[in-house]
Amino acid sequence: MIFVTVGSQKFPFNRLLKKVDQMVRDGAVTEEVCIQTGFSDYVPSHCRYQAFYDRTQFSEMLQACTVLITHGGAGTIIDAVKRGKKTIVVPRLSRYGEHVDDHQLELPARFHEMNLVCTCPDENLLPDVLAVVRTHPFDTYQSNTETFLASVDDILRSYLLDTVTDTAPVP
């Protein structure tokens, strides 16, 4: 199953929904497609869809999908790469009224450079990108959270030790 999500921003993302629906209609995609349409007003004719899924449903859809097609939102991208999902990011673009600026180009580009996702700013390339993603060997996401927290812990311990040492009475 392919899961498509456009996030929860109060902007439509009809460009992506129309393209995915067209791909199913034209037979470029033969597997089931489930879409979270968000605030878009395009109604898919060839895909199962719902405006929003609750957290549990969303997590289940993400877990079940073989490919995720998503907007350029950080939360969805990070959740997908942590789960090892083959991910295509189609950033929302301001020129189409999909967002206030083009910040969704930046994060996906970095994740693309790290070989964690494929970016596709032009929806017309989506069929080709989907074919590549299906067999592309993505790298595994490596979180640095534990290393970061250990560094902060070391700094705090060092600071506290220095503070205690500086204020301790001289014997």
C-alpha positions in Angstrom: 0.0 0.0 0.0 1.1 3.5 -0.8 0.3 6.1 1.9 0.1 9.7 0.9 -0.1 12.5 3.5 -0.2 16.2 3.0 0.1 17.2 6.6 -2.1 19.4 8.7 -1.3 22.9 7.5 -4.4 24.9 6.5 -3.3 25.1 2.9 -4.5 22.8 0.1 -2.1 20.4 -1.6 -4.3 19.6 -4.6 -1.3 19.4 -7.0 0.0 16.2 -5.2 -3.4 14.7 -4.8 -4.4 15.1 -8.4 -1.2 13.6 -9.6 -1.4 10.5 -7.4 -5.1 10.0 -8.4 -4.1 10.3 -12.0 -1.4 7.8 -11.6 -3.8 5.3 -10.2 -6.4 6.1 -12.9 -3.8 5.6 -15.7 -2.5 2.3 -14.2 1.0 3.7 -13.3 0.1 2.6 -9.7 -1.7 -0.7 -9.3 -1.5 -1.2 -5.6 -3.8 0.3 -3.0 -3.3 4.0 -2.3 -4.6 5.6 0.9 -4.5 9.4 1.2 -4.8 11.8 4.1 -6.1 14.8 2.1 -5.9 17.4 4.9 -7.3 20.8 4.0 -7.2 20.1 0.2 -10.4 20.5 -1.7 -9.6 17.9 -4.4 -11.6 14.8 -3.9 -9.7 11.6 -5.2 -11.7 9.3 -7.4 -9.4 6.4 -7.6 -7.9 6.2 -4.1 -9.2 5.6 -0.6 -9.0 8.8 1.3 -9.8 10.6 4.5 -9.3 14.2 5.5 -7.4 13.4 8.7 -6.4 10.2 10.6 -6.0 10.2 14.3 -2.5 9.5 15.8 -3.1 5.8 16.1 -4.6 5.4 12.6 -1.8 7.5 11.1 0.9 5.4 12.8 -0.8 2.2 11.5 -1.0 3.6 8.0 2.6 4.6 8.1 3.7 1.2 9.5 1.7 -0.7 6.9 2.8 1.2 3.8 5.5 0.1 1.4 6.0 3.6 0.1 5.2 6.9 1.7 4.6 10.0 -0.4 4.6 13.1 1.8 4.8 16.8 2.0 8.1 18.4 3.3 7.1 18.4 7.0 9.8 17.5 9.4 7.7 15.3 11.7 6.4 13.0 9.1 9.8 12.7 7.3 11.6 11.8 10.5 9.0 9.3 11.6 9.2 7.6 8.2 12.9 7.4 8.0 13.1 6.1 11.6 10.8 3.3 10.5 12.9 2.6 7.4 10.1 3.6 5.0 10.8 4.3 1.4 9.8 7.9 1.3 9.2 10.4 -1.5 8.9 14.0 -0.4 7.0 16.4 -2.6 7.5 19.8 -1.0 4.7 22.3 -0.8 5.6 25.4 -2.9 4.5 28.9 -2.3 4.0 29.7 -6.0 1.0 27.3 -5.9 -0.4 28.7 -2.7 0.5 25.5 -0.8 2.5 27.4 1.8 3.7 30.9 2.7 7.2 30.2 1.6 9.5 27.5 0.2 11.0 26.3 3.4 9.8 22.7 2.6 12.6 22.5 0.0 15.4 22.7 2.6 14.9 19.8 5.0 14.0 17.3 2.3 17.0 18.3 0.3 19.3 17.5 3.3 17.6 14.1 3.9 18.0 13.4 0.2 21.7 14.2 0.4 21.9 11.8 3.3 20.3 9.1 1.1 17.3 8.8 3.5 14.5 10.0 1.1 13.9 10.9 -2.5 12.7 14.5 -3.2 10.4 15.3 -6.0 9.6 19.0 -6.3 8.0 18.5 -9.7 4.9 16.3 -9.3 5.1 15.3 -13.0 8.3 13.3 -12.2 6.4 11.3 -9.5 5.9 8.2 -11.7 9.6 8.0 -12.5 10.7 8.7 -8.9 8.3 6.1 -7.6 9.8 3.5 -9.9 13.3 4.4 -8.6 12.3 4.4 -4.9 10.8 0.9 -5.1 14.3 -0.6 -5.6 16.6 2.1 -4.3 18.8 1.1 -1.3 18.3 3.9 1.2 20.7 4.4 4.2 19.5 3.7 7.7 18.6 6.7 9.8 21.1 7.1 12.7 19.8 9.2 15.5 22.3 11.3 17.4 19.9 12.0 20.3 21.7 9.8 22.8 25.1 11.3 21.9 23.7 14.8 22.2 22.1 14.1 25.6 25.3 12.5 26.9 27.2 15.6 25.8 24.8 17.9 27.6 25.0 15.6 30.7 28.8 15.8 30.6 28.7 19.6 30.4 26.3 19.9 33.3 28.2 17.5 35.5 31.4 19.4 34.7 29.8 22.7 35.5 28.3 21.5 38.7 31.6 19.9 39.8 33.4 23.2 39.1 30.8 25.2 41.0 31.0 22.9 44.0 34.8 22.9 43.9 35.0 26.7 43.6 32.7 27.3 46.6 34.0 24.5 48.8 35.8 25.8 52.0 39.6 25.4 52.0 40.7 22.9 54.6 
